[in-house]
Amino acid sequence: MKTTLLRLALLIVASGSLAAAAEAQSSPYSPMPGQPTADPAAGQAPPQSYGPAPYNPAPYNPTVAAPGAYNPPPYNPAPAGGNPYNSAPYNPAPAASSLPPYTPPAYNPAPSSAGPYNPTPYNPTPYNPAPATPAAYDSPNSGPPGYAPPPQGYTANPYATSPYGPPSYSPAPGGPSFGAAPSGPPYTPAPGGPPAYTPAPAGPPAYTPAPGPELPITTEGPRWRFAADALFLERSIGSNVPLGYTVYNPASMLPQAIPTDTLYSGDEPMALQGGVRLELGRRFTDDIAVDAVYWGLQQWSVGRNIYGDPFGDTVLAFSPWTQTDALIGGFNNYLGYTYKSQINNFELNEKIMLTQRDPYHSLAWLWGFRYFQMSDNFTLSGDDLDTGDYENINWKTQNELVGLQAGLQWTKGWERFQLVTEGKAGLFANFYNQKGNNLNSSGAAYGDPAGFVPFSVSHDGTDVAGLFELSLLARYRLNDFLWLRLGYQGYLITGLALGPRQLGGYSHGGTVAFDGPSLGLEASW
C-alpha cells in the first residue's frame, strides 16, 4: 500500500514538472532557443520557427522595459509551415539596384498581459526586382509553402504567394525595357512554288446533271413547239346487236343448197384507220405552258351480209327489225348491214409543273377544255328477188361532248431519249341526236308490200358522258430543234348514242374504245 502511494506521488510530481516546462515553452514571450544567425548572401538557410506564435523572421530578442530599435538581419521567408505573413520567397535587388536595403518598422512587443503576439501589420512597399536566377525556396520539401489566409486585420504582403499564381513580373528600376518586336512584311511564297493551299469545302459539291434529252426551260429557251403525227386508231363496236339469220325452207321441198348463218352488228371489227394529230404549244413561264391539240379524221366503214337461196328458195333470211320479210315469208336474196363512223377531237390544256424542272424527270398537272365529236351511220337492209321487195332501215346518231378535264404528265429521260406518259379524264355534257327511217323499195308510204308501214323519226337530248385517255410517247432528239416521235394512245368514252342500239328504241348509253399507234415529228423554237 505504501509503495503504491509513493508511486502515485512521484507521478504527480513528474506531471507537474512536465506541465510547467510545456507552459514555459508555449508562452508567447518565452525566448526561443539560441540559433545561429543566417547570412542570405552566403547562401545560409534561415532559422526554423517554433510554437504557435506567428513567425518573426529575425531571431527573437525581446527588449527590456524600455524598447529598443529592432534591426534584424536581411529577411528570408520561412520554410513550409512557417510564418503565413511572408511565405513568398524574398529576393533582394542585386548590388547594382538603386533601391536601399529594406528596413522594417520598429518592433514593439505587446506587454505580458496583452495576450497573443500581434505585431504591427507588415505592409512594405512593393518590390519586384528582376532576379538573375530564380530564387530557391528554403524549404525541406523543395517547394513553395502552402497558402494560408492572413489573420483578421492583416494587409497582405504583395510578395506573398497568391492562390492564383505569382504576381506579374516588373523589372527592377533602371533596368532595360523591351518593346514588342516590329512587325515584318507578310509572307509571300517564292515564285514558281506550289500554290497556296485552299481547303476543300465541306461535303461533296452540288450535283449538276449532264445535258439531258430536253434542256431545262428558261426564259431564254424555246417558247413554241409544234408536232404533227400520223395517228392510226381502231374502234370497238360498242354493241353486238343480233340483226338476223337464215334458215332452211321446207316449203321448197328441195335439199338445202347453202348453209344457214346468223348476223350481228359486231361481226366486222372497225380496224385501224389513219388520221392526224396536231399539237401547238406555247410556254409562258418556266412552270406554265398551254397546248392546243387536235386529232381525228378517222372514218370507219364495215358491213356484212348473210344469203338465202334465190334459185330454189331452200334458204331464206329473216330479221327481227324488218317488216318485209314477215309480210312475204323471208328474203331469198340476202340480209346485211353497213356501219360507218367518224370522230374528231379538240382540246386546250394548261400544263403546270409540280416538280422542279429536270431534263431527266418531271411531273406536271394538266387541266383544260375538251370537245369530242363522234357520228354513226348504221343501215340494215334485206332483198327478195322473187317479189322484188326491198327494205332499208337507217339510223344516224351524233354525239358532241363538251366540258373540262384534268390529268397528269410524267416525263423520264435518258440522254437523247425521252419517255412521256400522260393520263387525262373528265366528265362532259353530251349533246346527242338520233334520226331513223324505214323505206321500202318503191318509196311508197304504205302498201308495198301490203301492210308495210314506213317511219321517219328524230330525237335530241343531253346527258352526262365520260372520257378517259392514256398515252405513251417516246421521243428521240435529232438536233437542237427537232424530235422524232413514236407513240401509242388509248381512249374510252361512255354515255354515247350508237347506231345499232337505236333498233330497239332510243338509246344513249353506249361505250366505245379507241386505241392505236402514232408516228411524227416535233419542232421547237
Secondary structure, DSSP 8 states (H G I E B T S, - for coil): -HHHHHHHHHHHHHHHHHHHHHHHHH-TTS---------GGGT-------SSS---SS------SS-------S-----TTS-GGG-S------TT--S------------GGG-S---------------SS------TTSS--------TT----TTS--TT--------TTS---------------TTS--------SS---------SS----TTS--EEEEEEEEEEEE--S---EEEEEEE-GGG-S---S---EEETTSS-EEEEEEEEEEEEEE-SSSEEEEEEEEEEEEEEEEEEEE--TTT--EEEE-SS-SHHHHHT-BSSEEEEEEEEEEEEEEEEEEEE-S---TTEEEEEEEEEEEEEEEEEEEEEEE-TTT--EEEEEEEEEEEEEEEEEEEEEEEEETTEEEEEEEEEEEEEEEEEEEEEEEESS--SS-SSTT---EEEEEEEEEEEEEEEEEEEEEEE-SSSEEEEEEEEEEEEEEE--SGGGGGS----EEEEEEEEEEEEEEE-
